[in-house]
Amino acid sequence: MYKKRDDYTEAEQRPHEFFEGRYSQLGSTHPHTIEPWHTLIGLQEAWNKPEKAKEWRVELSQTKALTERQSDRRLPLVHQTSA
């Protein structure tokens, strides 16, 4: 809706507010936080703000990498026995 209008100020504010709410309630790694994160990146790209989109993308990839490292630590160790 906002991508097609020139009301960038309001369009920028609302997704940021939504994202911040999800981030503070659910944390950075929750799927319902990641989804609006992608939306913010798309909006920045649509508004021809590649540097801002890049900032969001870098932060998202760092969060995903952290999540993967945390997930790897939680995996049980599997011991193989030789037959």
Secondary structure in CASP SS format (residue, H / E / C, confidence):
PFRMAT SS
TARGET T0000
AUTHOR 0000-0000-0000
METHOD secondary structure of the structure
MODEL  1
M C 1.00
Y C 1.00
K C 1.00
K C 1.00
R C 1.00
D C 1.00
D C 1.00
Y H 1.00
T H 1.00
E H 1.00
A H 1.00
E H 1.00
Q H 1.00
R H 1.00
P H 1.00
H H 1.00
E H 1.00
F H 1.00
F H 1.00
E H 1.00
G H 1.00
R H 1.00
Y H 1.00
S H 1.00
Q H 1.00
L H 1.00
G C 1.00
S C 1.00
T C 1.00
H C 1.00
P H 1.00
H H 1.00
T H 1.00
I H 1.00
E H 1.00
P H 1.00
W H 1.00
H H 1.00
T H 1.00
L H 1.00
I H 1.00
G H 1.00
L H 1.00
Q H 1.00
E H 1.00
A H 1.00
W C 1.00
N C 1.00
K C 1.00
P H 1.00
E H 1.00
K H 1.00
A H 1.00
K H 1.00
E H 1.00
W H 1.00
R H 1.00
V H 1.00
E H 1.00
L H 1.00
S H 1.00
Q H 1.00
T H 1.00
K H 1.00
A H 1.00
L H 1.00
T H 1.00
E H 1.00
R H 1.00
Q H 1.00
S H 1.00
D H 1.00
R H 1.00
R H 1.00
L C 1.00
P C 1.00
L C 1.00
V C 1.00
H C 1.00
Q C 1.00
T C 1.00
S C 1.00
A C 1.00
END
